[in-house]
């Protein structure tokens, strides 16, 4: 098959070059966007008199038939035709004849592929945002169900202060909410139409780029033809946002893995989202969570690949940029798959409330509250901190908790301590007393859940 660009060449490309050069094995997923963009381009060419309206209609009808056949599985793409753009154009010429050769008037594969990738990514961003919204909704449901479940909060993976499971889950709602915002913001920069930039310097034909942009749902057109075809920062930006989604999922998975261990015993994953051992019959492994944690590295790698591919390229288009697609496609596929499987895994886990509460009562998680109690009695915080530190050391020597100490023992360390200390350092009181915006107190958590639902509704609609 003669290449559509072969006029200048005296011999055919080597078969090895055809295989190495071809991108159809992965960019075929862009077929819908390539055809839709070509239909809008053909309509504009006819509207502007660059080709006749009849020719434009013939081209558009031919492209629609090709789209129908591809979606019905009746089209086999050719490696020799290199990419999705040339495959579609070759099919069009075979079906409608010479008029099909007019489709590529006033455009290049450079601005064509930039268009296709932007249209593709626009839809995928919308899909990722929907998945994030569904996950946040699930976490908010779990938070509502577990507002009274007290658990230890950690720093350095050491028990620090008591919180509730609802408060813990709301932290991830905040993270995933910011991920939604980043995706929305990225989409605004993706949704700029590059068609009309040509290979690098535009075209001499009188195009109506704004018409094509409106037809394809773009907010604006690119303002510099060199920039339009030579950068993929929008793909980098999406992949960076996807990497942050994966980082948040990975952190959550790490906690799920820890919590499901016998050492923590905070949760049990549903059998449908766990696996067993081929050798040890007692095992129930959190493989789904582990695999999501592992897949975060793929998306981080995709981001690095895109940045490295672009970092040394002079303007304008270079063949290196063909390498943008596999990394971008992998990032899209990976983050979507992980979000899809993560939501039901966390929704079906069984919370072991008593184990969480027992852990919250250990590890001196109420020590800060004892210090606050002393501050309220006029003792400077640094002195109170030192007093409580000595009290904890005393307890450790005797294998006691603060709650186990008698009033007489408390007063060995400070005369300011009275009978009301036991109420002040009760775990329930420690949580309820932190009734500040963003805190773990039940009232604050209820407000946070309501605010998060309102924010989710607003973010989901834009």
C-alpha positions in Angstrom: 0.0 0.0 0.0 1.4 3.4 -1.0 1.7 5.8 1.8 -0.4 8.9 1.5 2.8 11.0 2.0 5.0 8.9 -0.4 5.3 11.3 -3.3 8.7 12.6 -2.4 10.2 9.1 -1.8 11.8 6.8 -4.3 11.5 3.6 -2.4 9.2 2.0 0.2 10.0 2.1 3.9 11.5 -1.1 5.3 9.0 -3.4 7.0 10.9 -3.0 10.2 10.4 0.7 10.0 6.7 0.2 9.3 6.4 -1.8 12.5 8.5 0.5 14.6 6.9 3.7 13.2 3.3 2.5 13.5 1.1 3.7 16.4 -2.2 2.1 15.3 -1.8 -0.6 17.9 -2.5 1.9 20.6 -3.9 5.1 19.1 -6.8 3.2 17.5 -8.7 4.0 20.7 -8.9 7.6 19.3 -11.0 6.6 16.3 -14.2 8.3 17.5 -12.5 11.5 18.2 -10.5 11.4 14.9 -13.7 10.8 12.9 -15.8 13.4 14.8 -13.0 16.0 14.4 -12.8 15.2 10.7 -16.5 15.6 10.3 -16.4 19.0 11.8 -13.4 20.0 9.7 -15.1 18.8 6.5 -18.2 20.7 7.4 -16.2 23.9 7.9 -14.3 23.4 4.6 -17.7 23.2 2.8 -19.1 26.2 4.8 -16.1 28.3 3.8 -16.2 27.3 0.1 -12.8 25.6 0.3 -14.5 22.5 -1.0 -18.1 22.3 -2.2 -20.9 21.6 0.3 -21.8 18.5 -1.7 -18.2 17.2 -1.3 -18.3 18.0 2.4 -21.6 16.1 2.7 -20.1 13.1 0.9 -17.1 13.1 3.2 -19.2 13.4 6.3 -21.5 10.6 5.3 -18.5 8.4 4.4 -16.9 9.1 7.8 -20.2 8.3 9.6 -20.3 4.9 7.8 -16.7 4.2 8.8 -17.5 5.1 12.4 -20.5 2.8 12.4 -18.4 0.0 10.9 -15.6 0.4 13.4 -18.0 0.3 16.3 -19.6 -2.8 14.9 -16.2 -4.5 14.6 -16.2 -4.6 10.8 -12.9 -2.7 10.3 -9.4 -4.1 10.6 -6.8 -1.4 10.9 -3.6 -1.6 8.9 -0.1 -1.2 10.4 1.1 0.0 7.0 -1.2 3.0 7.3 0.7 3.9 10.5 -1.8 5.6 12.7 -5.5 6.1 13.3 -5.5 9.3 11.2 -4.1 7.7 8.1 -6.2 4.5 8.6 -9.4 6.5 8.6 -8.4 8.6 5.6 -7.3 5.6 3.6 -10.6 3.9 4.4 -12.5 7.1 3.3 -10.7 7.3 0.0 -11.4 3.6 -0.7 -15.1 4.1 0.0 -15.9 7.5 -1.6 -13.0 7.9 -4.1 -11.1 11.0 -5.0 -13.2 13.4 -3.0 -11.9 11.7 0.1 -8.5 13.1 -0.7 -9.8 16.6 -0.1 -10.5 16.0 3.6 -6.9 16.7 4.7 -7.0 20.2 3.1 -5.8 22.9 5.5 -4.7 20.5 8.3 -1.8 18.3 9.3 -1.6 15.2 11.4 0.2 17.4 13.9 -2.9 19.5 14.7 -5.2 16.6 14.0 -3.6 14.4 16.7 -3.5 17.3 19.2 -7.2 17.7 18.6 -7.9 14.0 19.0 -6.0 13.7 22.3 -7.7 16.8 23.8 -11.1 15.5 22.9 -10.3 12.0 24.3 -8.8 13.5 27.5 -11.8 15.8 28.0 -14.1 12.8 28.1 -11.8 10.8 30.4 -11.4 13.7 32.8 -15.2 13.7 33.1 -15.2 10.0 33.7 -12.5 10.2 36.4 -14.4 13.1 38.1 -17.6 11.0 38.2 -15.7 8.1 39.8 -14.2 10.4 42.4 -17.6 11.8 43.1 -19.0 8.3 43.6 -16.1 7.4 45.9 -16.6 10.5 48.0 -20.3 9.8 48.3 -19.5 6.3 49.6 -17.0 7.6 52.1 -19.6 10.2 53.3 -22.1 7.3 53.8 -19.6 5.4 55.8 -18.7 8.5 57.9 -22.4 9.0 58.7 -22.7 5.3 59.8 -19.6 5.5 62.0 -19.8 8.9 63.8 -19.7 7.2 67.2 -16.8 4.8 66.4 -13.8 6.1 68.4 -10.4 5.1 67.2 -6.8 6.2 67.8 -5.4 8.9 65.6 -1.7 8.4 64.8 1.4 10.3 64.2 4.6 8.4 63.3 2.3 5.4 63.3 2.2 5.8 67.1 -1.1 6.3 68.9 -1.5 10.0 69.5 -5.0 11.3 70.2 -8.5 9.8 70.0 -10.6 10.6 66.9 -13.6 8.9 65.3 -13.6 6.7 62.2 -16.0 9.3 60.6 -13.4 12.0 61.1 -10.7 9.8 59.6 -12.8 9.0 56.6 -13.6 12.7 56.1 -9.9 13.4 55.7 -9.9 11.3 52.6 -13.0 13.1 51.4 -11.0 16.3 51.5 -8.2 14.7 49.5 -10.4 13.3 46.9 -12.4 16.5 46.7 -9.2 18.4 45.9 -8.5 15.7 43.2 -11.8 16.5 41.7 -11.0 20.2 41.7 -7.6 19.6 40.0 -9.3 17.5 37.3 -11.9 20.2 36.7 -9.2 22.8 36.5 -7.1 20.7 34.1 -10.1 20.2 31.9 -10.3 23.9 31.3 -6.9 23.9 29.8 -7.5 20.7 27.9 -10.7 22.2 26.3 -8.9 24.5 23.8 -9.1 23.6 20.1 -5.8 23.3 18.2 -7.1 22.4 14.7 -6.1 25.0 12.2 -2.5 25.2 13.5 -1.5 23.0 10.6 1.9 21.4 10.9 3.3 24.4 12.8 2.5 27.6 10.9 -1.2 27.6 10.3 -2.6 27.6 6.7 -3.2 30.0 3.8 -6.8 28.8 3.6 -9.6 31.0 5.1 -10.6 28.7 8.0 -13.3 29.4 10.6 -11.6 27.8 13.6 -14.2 29.2 16.0 -16.9 27.4 14.1 -15.1 24.1 14.4 -14.5 24.8 18.1 -18.2 25.4 18.7 -19.1 22.2 16.8 -16.8 20.1 18.9 -17.6 21.8 22.3 -14.4 23.6 22.9 -14.3 26.8 24.9 -11.6 28.5 22.8 -9.0 28.0 20.1 -5.3 27.9 20.6 -3.6 31.3 20.1 -0.2 30.2 18.7 0.2 27.6 16.0 3.7 26.5 17.2 2.4 26.0 20.8 -0.7 24.2 19.6 1.2 21.3 18.0 4.4 21.1 20.0 3.3 20.9 23.7 1.5 18.2 25.7 1.5 20.0 29.0 -2.2 19.4 29.3 -1.4 15.6 29.2 1.3 16.1 31.7 -1.1 18.1 33.9 -3.7 15.4 33.8 -1.2 12.7 34.6 0.1 14.7 37.5 -3.4 15.0 38.8 -3.9 11.3 38.3 -0.7 10.6 40.1 -2.1 12.6 43.1 -5.3 10.5 43.0 -3.2 7.4 43.0 -1.1 8.7 45.9 -4.2 9.3 47.9 -5.6 5.8 47.0 -2.3 4.3 47.9 -2.2 5.9 51.3 -5.7 4.8 52.1 -4.9 1.3 50.9 -1.8 1.2 53.2 -4.1 1.9 56.1 -6.6 -0.7 55.0 -3.8 -3.2 54.8 -2.6 -2.3 58.3 -6.1 -2.2 59.7 -7.0 -5.6 58.4 -3.9 -7.3 60.0 -4.3 -9.2 63.2 -1.9 -6.7 64.8 -4.5 -3.9 64.3 -7.7 -5.8 63.8 -9.7 -2.7 63.0 -11.5 -4.0 59.9 -12.2 -7.1 57.9 -12.4 -7.0 54.2 -15.2 -8.7 52.4 -14.4 -12.1 50.9 -15.3 -10.7 47.5 -12.4 -8.3 47.7 -9.8 -10.5 49.3 -7.8 -13.5 48.2 -6.2 -16.6 49.8 -2.9 -18.4 49.8 -2.0 -21.3 47.6 -0.1 -22.9 50.5 -1.5 -21.5 53.8 -5.2 -22.3 54.2 -5.8 -19.7 57.0 -4.8 -16.7 55.0 -7.1 -13.9 53.9 -5.0 -11.4 52.0 -5.8 -7.7 51.1 -4.5 -8.2 47.6 -6.9 -5.6 46.0 -5.6 -2.9 48.3 -2.0 -4.0 47.8 -2.4 -4.0 44.0 -3.8 -0.5 44.0 -0.9 0.6 46.2 1.5 -1.0 43.7 -0.2 0.5 40.6 0.4 4.0 42.0 4.0 3.5 40.7 2.8 2.9 37.2 1.1 6.3 37.1 4.1 8.0 38.7 6.2 6.4 36.0 3.8 7.6 33.3 4.2 11.2 34.6 8.0 10.8 34.5 7.9 9.4 31.0 5.9 12.3 29.7 8.1 14.9 31.3 11.2 13.2 30.1 9.8 12.9 26.5 9.1 16.6 26.3 12.0 18.1 28.2 14.5 18.4 25.3 12.2 18.9 22.3 12.8 22.0 20.1 9.7 23.6 18.6 7.6 22.4 16.9 6.4 18.8 16.4 8.8 15.9 16.8 8.2 12.2 16.4 9.2 11.7 20.0 5.7 13.0 20.8 4.1 9.8 19.6 5.3 8.5 22.9 2.8 10.6 24.8 -0.1 8.3 24.1 0.8 5.0 25.7 1.8 6.8 28.9 -1.3 8.9 28.9 -3.6 6.0 28.1 -2.0 3.9 30.8 -2.5 6.6 33.4 -6.1 7.0 32.4 -6.8 3.3 32.4 -5.0 2.7 35.7 -6.6 5.4 37.7 -10.1 4.5 36.5 -9.7 0.8 37.2 -8.4 1.5 40.7 -11.2 3.9 41.5 -13.8 1.4 40.2 -12.5 -1.4 42.4 -11.6 0.7 45.5 -15.1 2.0 46.1 -16.9 -1.4 46.6 -13.9 -2.7 48.5 -14.2 0.0 51.1 -18.0 0.1 51.1 -18.2 -3.6 52.1 -15.4 -3.8 54.7 -16.6 -4.7 58.2 -15.6 -2.2 61.0 -14.5 -3.8 64.2 -15.8 -1.1 66.5 -14.7 -2.6 69.8 -11.2 -3.2 68.7 -10.9 0.4 67.5 -12.3 1.7 70.8 -10.0 -0.5 72.8 -7.0 0.8 70.9 -8.1 4.4 71.5 -8.1 3.8 75.2 -4.5 2.5 75.1 -1.3 4.3 74.3 -2.1 7.3 76.5 -4.1 9.0 73.8 -5.6 11.2 76.5 -2.3 12.6 77.7 -2.7 15.9 75.8 -6.1 16.3 77.4 -4.5 15.9 80.9 -2.1 18.7 79.9 -4.9 20.9 78.7 -6.7 20.2 82.0 -3.7 21.5 83.9 -3.5 24.6 81.6 -7.1 25.4 82.4 -6.0 25.5 86.1 -3.4 28.1 85.5 -0.3 26.0 84.8 1.7 27.1 81.8 1.6 24.6 79.0 5.3 23.8 79.0 5.1 23.0 82.7 1.9 21.0 82.2 3.6 19.1 79.3 6.5 18.1 81.7 4.1 17.1 84.5 2.1 14.8 82.2 5.3 13.3 80.7 6.4 12.3 84.2 3.0 11.0 85.0 3.1 8.8 81.8 6.5 7.5 82.8 5.1 6.5 86.2 2.3 4.7 84.5 4.6 2.8 82.2 6.7 1.6 85.1 3.6 0.2 86.7 1.8 -1.0 83.6 -1.1 1.4 84.2 -3.1 3.8 82.1 -3.9 7.4 83.2 -7.4 6.3 83.9 -6.1 3.7 86.3 -4.4 6.2 88.6 -5.9 7.2 91.9 -6.4 10.8 92.8 -3.6 10.4 95.3 -1.3 9.2 92.6 -2.3 12.1 90.3 -1.5 14.6 93.1 2.1 13.3 93.4 2.6 15.2 90.2 0.4 18.3 90.7 -1.8 19.6 93.4 -4.0 21.2 90.7 -5.5 17.9 89.9 -8.9 17.2 91.4 -11.8 14.6 91.1 -13.0 16.1 87.8 -9.8 14.9 86.1 -11.4 11.5 85.3 -14.2 13.2 83.3 -11.7 15.4 81.6 -9.5 12.5 80.4 -12.3 10.1 79.4 -12.0 9.1 75.8 -15.5 10.2 74.9 -14.8 13.6 76.5 -11.4 13.9 74.7 -13.2 13.6 71.4 -16.3 15.7 72.2 -14.2 18.5 73.6 -12.5 19.1 70.2 -15.5 20.9 68.8 -13.6 23.3 66.5 -14.2 23.6 62.8 -12.4 20.6 61.3 -12.2 18.8 64.6 -13.4 15.3 65.5 -16.2 16.2 67.9 -19.6 14.8 66.9 -21.1 18.2 66.2 -18.1 19.3 64.1 -18.2 16.0 62.2 -21.9 16.4 61.4 -21.3 19.9 60.1 -18.4 18.6 58.0 -20.5 15.8 56.5 -23.2 18.3 55.5 -20.6 20.7 54.1 -18.9 17.9 52.1 -22.2 16.7 50.6 -23.1 20.3 49.6 -19.6 20.7 48.0 -19.9 17.3 46.3 -23.3 18.3 44.8 -21.8 21.5 43.5 -18.6 20.0 42.1 -20.5 17.1 40.4 -22.7 19.6 38.5 -19.8 21.6 37.0 
